[in-house]
Amino acid sequence: QSPSTVIVVVPLIGLAKQQADKFRKSGLSAKYVNDKAALSTAITECLTHVFISPELVEQSLIEMLLHLPSHQKARFFHIFVDESHYIVKWLV
């Protein structure tokens, strides 16, 4: 069975890149993605963490996850929103 993947939604690009780098240096398979094509590739890889922007959640993530085969859907147990106070400000 593949390891589970955590989707981390980070509104600040610099912070997302920094976090992905730190995770990789710690031995985790993490990646920051900033477009639909890169997200599609990252979803099919066995990464422990995928860092994305809120825009990708809105534009692509949910649709991609819904269309995955069942055996791949099981890998995505967690979606974590980092710096959620920024996202709340954007939605108001």
C-alpha positions in Angstrom: 0.0 0.0 0.0 1.3 3.5 -0.9 1.9 5.9 1.9 -0.8 8.5 2.5 -0.3 12.0 1.1 -1.1 15.2 3.0 -2.3 18.1 0.8 -1.1 21.4 2.5 -2.8 24.5 1.3 -0.5 27.5 1.8 -1.5 31.0 0.6 2.0 32.4 0.6 4.2 31.0 -2.2 7.5 31.7 -0.4 6.3 30.0 2.7 5.1 27.0 0.7 8.4 26.6 -1.1 10.3 27.0 2.2 8.2 24.4 3.9 8.5 21.9 1.1 12.4 22.4 1.1 12.5 21.8 4.9 10.4 18.6 4.6 12.7 17.3 1.8 15.8 18.0 3.9 14.2 16.0 6.7 13.9 13.0 4.4 10.2 13.4 3.4 9.0 13.4 -0.2 7.4 16.8 -0.4 6.8 19.1 -3.3 5.4 22.6 -3.9 3.2 22.8 -7.0 1.8 26.0 -8.5 -0.2 24.9 -11.6 -2.7 22.3 -12.7 -0.2 20.2 -14.7 2.3 20.0 -11.8 -0.6 19.2 -9.4 -1.7 16.4 -11.7 1.8 14.9 -11.7 2.2 15.3 -8.0 -1.1 13.5 -7.2 0.1 10.5 -9.1 3.5 10.4 -7.3 3.8 8.8 -3.9 4.6 12.0 -2.0 4.1 12.4 1.7 3.2 16.1 1.4 2.0 18.3 -1.5 2.0 22.1 -0.9 -0.4 24.1 -3.0 -2.1 27.5 -3.2 -5.7 28.1 -2.4 -6.4 28.9 -6.1 -5.4 25.3 -7.0 -7.9 23.9 -4.5 -10.6 26.0 -6.1 -9.6 25.4 -9.7 -8.3 21.8 -9.8 -7.7 19.8 -6.6 -11.2 18.6 -5.8 -12.0 17.7 -9.4 -8.7 15.7 -9.7 -9.3 13.8 -6.5 -12.8 12.9 -7.4 -11.7 11.4 -10.7 -8.9 9.3 -9.2 -9.3 5.5 -9.3 -10.5 4.2 -5.9 -7.1 2.6 -5.0 -5.5 6.1 -5.4 -8.2 8.0 -3.5 -7.4 6.2 -0.4 -4.0 7.8 -0.1 -5.5 11.3 0.4 -6.7 11.3 4.0 -5.7 14.7 5.0 -6.0 18.2 3.6 -4.4 20.8 5.9 -4.8 24.5 5.6 -1.8 26.4 6.8 -2.1 30.1 7.6 -5.9 29.7 7.4 -6.5 33.3 8.7 -5.2 34.5 5.3 -7.7 32.4 3.4 -10.6 33.6 5.6 -9.6 37.2 4.8 -9.6 36.4 1.1 -13.1 35.0 1.3 -14.6 37.9 3.2 
